[in-house]
Amino acid sequence: MRQLGHFTRFSACAVPPPSGHSTNPRFIFLREIGSQCLKSFLDTVVIANAKGYTNSPYWGGTLVVDQVVEMAVPLTLPAKFTLAGVGINGGGRLRFRNLGGEPALRIQNVEGYHSGYSVVRDLAIEGASGAEDAGGVRIDNPGGAGNHFFDNVLIDGFAKFGVQGLGDSYSVHFANCIVRDNGTNFHLGANCNTWRLTDCIIQGGKAWGVLIDAPLNDLVISGCRFQGNASGGIRIAADTFGVMVIGNGFAENGGVGISVRSQDAMMQMRALSTRIVGNIMLGAERIVDPWFTGGLPAQPQSTQVAFNASTYIPLDLTDSDERLYVYRAK
């Protein structure tokens, strides 16, 4: 160990100084510690959280990525910590390659008071050449950690998924983000309850824009633009309750804007109380749901659809109810 100005150097990586020195340890720029030390620094904070060290000089702090950083190892974002960039299309970018199938960024899973409240903002997270088998951001907190926030973040170029939620991760918020050109852009698994996807651009998925394939409840997707996702915009394919799809726009998603598995082959109700309200369907986009495409009678907790707009109006339309537009084939 040796002193280098305001840093203490352990092995090859500088660690910011404790409180009282000229550098604020709770608001650190990556240039101060060196891009090669990004992983070791975050791991230091993760370990401190796991041990309950709230008096760590970096606990509850912010690290600003102010460089383009090439990464060949995955990162873990500490709980109660903010990883920031300098703008969604700015000079702070993390480019991942050769990850061996691992997601680029995971959220720390730690129990008790030290869990949750991880933040990513104003940052680009990119899958570079060599990320063909990788995923982007995985949020899997089997202990039930929640309250994670992503704001003004770009996630693109990952072959498996852009964002994957698994294992009781609740109250996760994506706002003003661009998630594009991934395998499936958002893949939500079991108990991703009270997630919020608002005002995001979700485009260019090799499969779905948003795929829900395990039970969850209280998901709101609002104000987003779904475009160019090969399999479709949104697929609700599990036993869900209260998925709200409100005020979104759909275009060029293979003709399937929203697909809901509201009944299985045995006519058992599955996706319950789905609400599809005030969306715009452009071109050939449709809503596919057995309650409507199969002409099934409404029941308590069946899908409800209202006030959607479609650019396609069939010539033989006799019912003035505009919601029919999005179900009728040419």
N, C-alpha and C positions, 0 to 999 in steps of 0.2 A: 504494500500500500504506500502511495506517495502523494503529496499534495501538488496540484497543478492549478495555481491561481485560486479561483473560487470553487474548484471541483476537487473531490476526492476520487482518485482512480483506483478501482479494484479490477485486477487483471487488465483487460484491454478497454474497459468501458468507464467513462466518467459518470459519477453520480452527483446530482445537484447538491449544493450545500444545505445545511439545516437552516432553520429560521434565524434571522438576524444578520445574514450576509446580504450582499447586494443583489443576488439573484433570488427571486421569490420562488420557493420550492413548490408552491401550489399553483403556479402558472408558469409553465416551462415551455420554451421553444425547442424543437428537436435539434436545431443547429447548435444549441448549447451542450447537448450530450452526444451528438453524432448519430447519423442515421444507422450506423452499424450496431448501435447500442439500443435501438428501439425495443427489441424483444426483451433483452435483459432488464431494461428499466421497468417495462410493464410487468414482467414476472416478479420483480422486487415488490411492487405494489400489491400484486395478487397474493404473494406469500404473507405480507404484512396484514392484509385483510383476513386471510385464513386464520391467522394467529390472534386476531382481534386487536391489532395495534392501531387504535384510533389516534394515537399521539404520533404516528409516523409523520415526518415532514411532508410527505406526498399524499397522505390520505385526503380524499375528497378534493383532489386537485384537477388541473387541466393540463394536458400535453398538446401543444399545437404543432401539427405536422406542416412545416413550412418548406418542404422539399419534395421532390419526386423520389420515392424510395422503392427500390427493387427488392422484393422479399421472396425468399425460397423456403421459408418456414411459416407455419401458421402463427397467429397471435391470439392471446387471450386478453380481453378488455376487463380490467378490474371493476368490481362493484363500486358504486358511489364515486365514479371517476368519469371524466369527460375526455374523449379523444376528438380533437377538432382539426380542421384544416383551415385553409384561407379562401374558401369559396368552393361551390360545387364544381366549378370548372376552372379552379385556380391552380396555383403552383404546388399545393399540398396534395399529393396523390400517393396511394399505396398500390403498387403493381406486383401481383403475386404470380409465381410460376413454380412448377415442379413440386407440388404439395403432396404428392403421393395419395391422392384421394381425400385428403383432409379439407375441411372448410377453412377459408382464409382467416376468418375472424370469429371467435366464439366469445360468449359472455360468461364471466366467472360465475360458477355455481358455488355459493357459500351460504350456510344456514344462518338464521337469526338476524340480529340487528344489522349485520354487515352486508346483507344481501341487497340486490336490486339497485335501482337508480344509476345504471350505466347510461351514458349519453354519447352519441356520435353525431357530430354536426359539421356542416360546411366542408365535407371531405369527399374525395373520390376513391373508391375501392374497386380495383380493376383486375380482371383475370387476363394476364398477358399470355403470349405464346408459351405453351408448356403447362397451361392450367386446364387442359382438356378434360381431366378427370376430377376436377375440384369443384367445390361449392363456394359461395360467397360468405354470407353471414349466417351462422347457426346460433339460435337461441334455444337452449335446452337446459332447463333448470328443474330437475326432478324433485327438488325440495320445495318447489313452488315459488321461486323468486320472481318478482315482477317489477313493474314500473321501470321500463327501459324506453329510451327516447331516441329516435333518429330523425333529424331535421336537416333538410337541404343536403342530402347525401346522394351521390351517384354510385350505383352498384351495377357493374356490367362485365360481360365476357366470361362468365363461369359456366362450364358445360353442364353441371348437375342442377344447380339452383342459384338464384340470386339471394333469396332469404328463405331460411327454413326454420320453422318453429316446432319444437317438440317438447314433451315432458312437462306439463303444468306451468308453462310460461304465460303469466297473465299480465294484463295491462301493459301491452307493448304498443308504442305509438310510432307510426311512420307518417311524417308530414312533409310536404313539399319536396319529395324525393323523386329521383329518376332511377327506376329499376328496369334494365333493358338488356336484350341480347344474351340472356342466360338460358339454361335448359328450360326449367320452369321458373318464372320470375319470383313468385311467392308460393311456397309449399307449406301449408299449415296442417300440423298433425294433432295428436290427442291433447285436449284440454288447453288449446290456445285460446283461452277465454278472455273476453274484453279487450281484444286487439282492435286497433283503430288504424285504418289506412285512409288518409285524407289528402286530397289535392296532390296526388302523385301521378307521374307518367309511368305507365306500365306497358312496355312495348317490346316487340321483337323476340318474344319467347319462342324457343324451339318447340315447346309444348304449350302449356297453359300460362296465361297471365297470372291468375290466382287459382291454385288447386287446393281444395279442402277434402282430405280423404280419411279423416278420423273424427270422432265426436268432439264437438266444441259448442260453446254458446256465446251469445252477445258479441258478435263480430259486426263491425260497421265499416263499410267501404263507401266512401263519399267523395264526390268531386274529383274523381280520378279519370284519366284518359287511358283507355285500353285500345291499342292499335298494333296490328301486325303480329299477334300471337298465334302461332300456327294451328294449335288445337282448338283454341277459343279464348274468350276473355276470362270468364269466371266459371269454375266447375265446383258445384257443391255436391259431393259424392259420398257423404257420410251421414250419420245420425246426428244432425245438428239441431240447435234450437235458437231461433231469433237472429238469423243472419239478415242484416239490413243492407241493401244495395240501393243507394240513394244518390241521384243527381250525377251520374257518371256518363261518359261518352264512349261509344263502341264503334270501331271501324276496322275493316280488313282483318277480322279475326276468324277467318275460315267460315264465315257465315254464322258462327255461334257466339253471340255476345255473352249470354248467361245460360248455363245448363244446370238444372236442379234435379237431383235424384230424390224426388219427393215420395216415391213409392218403389218397392222392389218387385221382383217377378211374382211374388206371392201376394201382391197388392197390399203389403204392409206399409204403413206410414213410416217414413224415414226422416227426411229433412222437414222439421216442423216449424211453423210460423215464420217462414221466409217472407220477407217483405221487399218487393221490387218496385220502386217508386221514382218517378220523375227522371228517368234515364233517357238518353238519346241514342237511337239505333240508326246508323248510317248505312246506306247501301244494302247489302244482303244480310246484315246482322239480324239474328233472331233470338228469342228467348225459348228455351226448350225445357218443358216441365210437364210431366204427365197430367197434372191437374187441368192443364189447358189443352195441350196437344192431344191428349187422350179423351178430352171432353168429360172428365170426371166431375161429379157434383161436389160443390164446396162442402167442407166439413170443418169443425173446429180445429184450429192449428194447421190448416192447409195453407198453401202459398197464396199470398194476396199481391195483386199487381194493379197499379193505378198510375195514371197521368204520365205514362211514357210516350215518347214521340218517335216516330219512324218515318224515314224518307220514302219507304215503300208502302203504297196504298194499292191493294189488289183491285182489279177492275170490277170484280163481282161482289165487292163488299156491300152488304145490305144493312149491317148493324152499324149504328153511329158511334159505338163505343170504340174509342181510339186505341185502347189497349189490345184489341184484336189484331191490329196491324202487325205487331211484332211476332205473331204466331203463324200467320197465313203464308204458305209457300206460293211461289209464282206458278 
